[in-house]
Structure formats: structure tokens, C-alpha cells
Amino acid sequence: MSGHDPAERQRVSVATFRSMKKQGRKIVMVTAYDYPSASIADSVGVDSILVGDSYGMVVLGYDNTIPVTMDELLPACRAVRRGATHPLLIGDMPFMSFQASKTEAVRNAGRFVKDGGMQAIKVEGGRDVSRIVKAIVRAGIPVLGHIGVTPQTATIQGGYKIQGRTADSAADLIEDAASLEEAGAFGIVLEMVTEEVAEIVTERVSVPTIGIGSGRFCDGQVLVLHDIIGLYPRFTPRFAKRYADAAGLLKQSIEKYASEVRAGTFPEEQNVFRMEEDQRQQLNARRKT
């Protein structure tokens, strides 16, 4: 879609995802958390934007995704909605926004749609959350599943460890994926799953799989925007590819700005506003009296 006139494109839907899997067309998903980045992502034709709970880390500076709240994510969702008119917009259910009860999960999922302008939500977990996924879907809200490494519960898993290294682990992941599909999830994110297992899951389920660090055989890929452009200074995951050095460019630009301010070379002539000549003469006359 890159280079196409946005006005000619149709909005991507859950049904579009299904048809893309059937047609063998790769799904492009990226995170975004504000109007400018969402607008740019839309203009190049990405298929979906995820307002991820990674917002807590890459924008708010938390050490992990656990602290981020609904009240912090919803304004980001609204900004993304204003910036993107064609991709499928997905809000990421943060930690403890869906685990307590099905009722609370449905209510919070509804907030992403009603208050955040999202078209779908994402929920971390496999068989353990399938009943919650089913309840949200029954309420009329599309759900994207997420298995493999699930950052919200990574401490239980022993940290960010690659999933699917053993036959038993592979069987668990395949069962998790089947459970989510049965619960009505329209797609499944596979995070840090071995390529072999991700390929099997992708073949077994009828819904699209979206990989992040899970190899080449998923139906689509998602990356955090800040990893793509090199704007998160702490680290870049091994599975991510950095396409630019935005942090370096920002640092260089701010350093140059600071240098020019201190040297008195900024603002320049083109950066200032002037009075009309007659008004300037009147002002000068007053200054002399």
C-alpha cells in the first residue's frame, strides 16, 4: 500500500485480516502512541496500529509495562484515532484491566472502543484468559490474543525467555492458540516464540498470527515504533530491526540548537517578526522623548 493515495484506501477491518491470511498477504502492524506517528504510519499504508502497553516504557519511562493504566492509555488511543483513518486500531488491555472478572474486562474493553476510539482490543494470555476473551467477543468487541512471552506476566515465566524451545512448551502454545481461536479471537500475537512452533501455530489456526520475535512464517509482523526508528535509548530487542537513528538525530539537532542560542546566532532574520515601517518610526520617536 505504500505510496497509495490514502483517500483511495478502504479502512482495514477484522474481516480484512481474515482475507489477508487466506490470500497469503502479510499483515503489517506497528505501535503508535500519538497523532504525528499515527498519521505517518497511516500515510505509508500500514494495515494496523496497536496502541500498546509498551507506551508505559517507551513514552512514560516505566521500567516495564506493569504500571501503565487505562487512564494513561486512553488519551494516546484518542490521539492515534485522530491521526489514522485507515488501519485497524487496536487498544492494548493493560495489567489488571481484565484479570479480576469478566464483567470488569468487558467494561474496560468497552472503554477502549467508546472512549478511546479503538476498533478492537488485545489481551495477553492463552487458555487462562479464553473465558475472558469469549465474554468480550460476546459483547461485540473484537479481540486480538497474545501468547508466548507475555510482558505483563513475564516474572511468572522467569523473565523474557524464548517460548517453544521444548516439545512440551510447543504443545502448550499450540493448545493456547487453539483455545483463543475457539473463544473467538480474530488473531493471535506470537511473541518470542521459536520459529518452528510459530509456523505450526500459524498452520493450525484459521485466524492470522502476528509475530514479534517469532520468525518468518507468521501471517504478519508487529514492532514497537520506537525500536523501528531507534528512539528508545535503553535497549533494542534482538528480534527488532532498527531502520533509523532517531535518537541520534534528535540529540544532534538539540545540541546544534543549544549551541546557536548560546552563540547568539539563533534566532536569525527569517525567524523574527517586524513592525511596519511607519509604526517603527513612531515607536522610535516615542523612545527619544
N, C-alpha and C positions, 0 to 999 in steps of 0.2 A: 504493500500500500504506500510505501514511501514515495513522496513526490506527487501523489494524487491530490487533487483539489478536495479539501475537507468537505466542501459543500456537496460534493457528488457522492460521498460515502454514506452508507447506512449505519445506524448505531448497532454496535455488536451486542448480541443478546446471549442468554444461556443456550438458546437453540442454535445460535451461530457456532458456539463451542462444539456442540454435538456434531454438527455437519462438518466442521473442520476436521474432527477426528476421523469421521467416515471417509472424507476426501483425502486424508493424509497431508493436510496443510498444517504446518507448525503454528502454534499459538504463541504470540509474543506478549508477555506480561512484564510490567515494570512497576516498582513502587513510586509513589509521588505523595507529597505532603503539603503542597502549596499551589497557588494559581499559576505562577510562571512555569514551573516544571511540568504541571499537568497540561498546560496549553501547548508546550513544546512537544511533549510526548504524543499528544493528540495530532499535532500537525505532521508528524512523521509516520503516523498510521499504526501505532501500537494497537493491539487487539483488546487489551485490558489494563487497567490501572488498579493496583492494590494499595489502599491506604493502610499500610502495615503497622503493627505494634512496634516495629523497628523504629518508628518515629520517636519513641521514647529514648532510644540510644543515639541515633544519628542526628536528631534535631534538638532534643531536650537534654542530652548529655547524661542520661542514666547509665549505670554500669551494665544493665540488662533490660529485658522487656517487661519484667515483673511490675515495676511501679506505675507504668503508664495507665491512665484511666480513660473511661468513656468521655468524661468532660474535656479531657485533653485532645482526644482523637476526633471528636465531632466537629470542632471548628476546622480542623485540617480536611476532613471529609467535605465540608461545605466549600472550602476554597478550591479543592480539586474538582468538585462538581461544576463550579463556575468556570473553571479553566478547560474542561474536557467535555465535549458533546458527543463523541462517537465511541470511545472504548467502553467496555463493560466495567463498571465501577464497583469495587468490592471493598467493604469495610472489614477490618480485622478485629474480631472479638477479643478484647484484652483479658488478661488473667483475672479470674474471679468475676467475670461478667456473665458467665454461663454455667459455671460448675455447680453452683449452690442448688438450683432447682430448674425444672423445665419451664416453670412459669416465669422466673426471672430471666432465663435465657431468651425466651420468646419476646419478653418485654424489651430487653436490651437490643436484641436483633432488630426489633421494630424501630427503635430509636435511630439506628444507623440508616434505615430507609426513610423514616418520616423527618427526622431532624438533620440527618447528615446527607441526604440526597443520594445514598448508595442504592445500587440495584440488587446487590447480593452481599452476603457476609461470609467470612471464613472462620472456621472453628478448628482448633488443634485437638488431635486425639483420634483414636481408632474405635475399637469395639466399646471402649469405656464411655464414649460420648455419642454413640449411634442413636440412643434413645432421645438425646437432646436434639441431634440433627433432625430426626424424624419429626419431633414436635415443632421445630422452627419451619421445616418444609410444609407441614400441615397448616401452619399459619399463613402460608403463601409467600414465604421469603426463601429465595434460592440460597443454597449453602454449598460452599467450597470446602471440602475436607482437607486435612493436613496431617500426614503421618511421617514416620521416620524420625529424624531429630525434631522434637517439638520444644522450641526455646522456653516456653512457659513452664515446662516440667523437666527441663534439662538436668536439673540437680538430681532428680529421681533416677534419671538414666545414667548418672555418673558423669555428666558433662556433655559437651558437644562431641559425641563419639559416632563414628560412621555406623549406620544401621544396615543389617543384612549381610554380615560377614560370615554367619554360620547358617546351616540348613534350618535349625530351629528358629533363628531370628527371621529368616526368609519366610518361613511358614506363617509366623505371627504377622508379618507385614502383609502378606497376601490375604490372610484372614481379615485383618483390619480394613484393607481396601474393599473387600467384598462386603463387609458389614456396612461401610459408609455408602457404598453403591446401593445396597438394599434399603438403607434408611432414606434414600432419596437425594444424596449429594449429587450435584451436577458435574463435579470434577474433583480431583484429588491432587493436592500438592505433595510431592515426594521430596523431602529434604535430607540430604546427605545419606542417601541410600545407595548401596553398591549398584553399579550399572547392570549387572546380571539380574538382580532382583527387580530393579526398576523396569527392565524390559519385560520380565514375566508379568508383573502387575499391569503394565500397560496393555499387554496382550489379553489378560484375563478379564479386565473390566471394560464395560461398554462406554464408560464416561472418560473424558480426557484426563490425562495425567500431566501435571505441570512440574517440571523438575527444577530443583535448585541444589546443585551439587550432586545430582543423581544420574549423570551420564547423558548419552546421546540419543536414547531410544524413547524418551518421554514424548508425549504429544505436543508439548510446549515447554517454554523455559520462563523463569522469573528471576530477576536480580534486583537488589536494592539499588536505587538510583545513585546513591552516594558512593557505592562501590564501583558502578559503571564509570562515573566521571572522576573518581579519585578525590572525593570531598570529605571522606570520613578519616580523620587523622590517626585514629588508634591502630587500626589494622585493616587489611583486606583479606577476606577468606580465600583459601586456596582455590575453591571452586569458582570464584568470581574472576572476571576479566576486566581489567581497568583500561578503558578506551581513551581516557584523557587525564590530565593532572590539574583538575580544577582548583585544588588546594594550593598548588604551586603558583598558578596564575593569579589567584586571589591575593596570596602573600606578596607576590611581585608587584601587583597593582597598588595595594595598600602602602607598601614600602615607598613606591615612587610618589604617591600622593603625599605621604607624610614628609618626604624629602623636599618636595616643591613648596609645601606650606611653610616649612621651616626656612627655606631659602627665599621666600617671598616671590616665587615665580608662578604661583597659583594663588588667586585667580588671574587669568590672562585677560587681554582686551575683550575677547569673544565671550567671556564668562560674566561680564558685568553689564549693568543697565545704566543708561544715561538719560539726563533730562533733555527736553527740547532746548534749543539754543536760547530762545527768548527767556525761558524760565531760569536757565542757568545764569543769564546776565542779571536778572532781577535778584537772584539769590546772592550773587557776588556783590551786587550793590548794597544789599542789606548787611552783608558781612563787614563791609567797610565803614558802615555808620555806627 
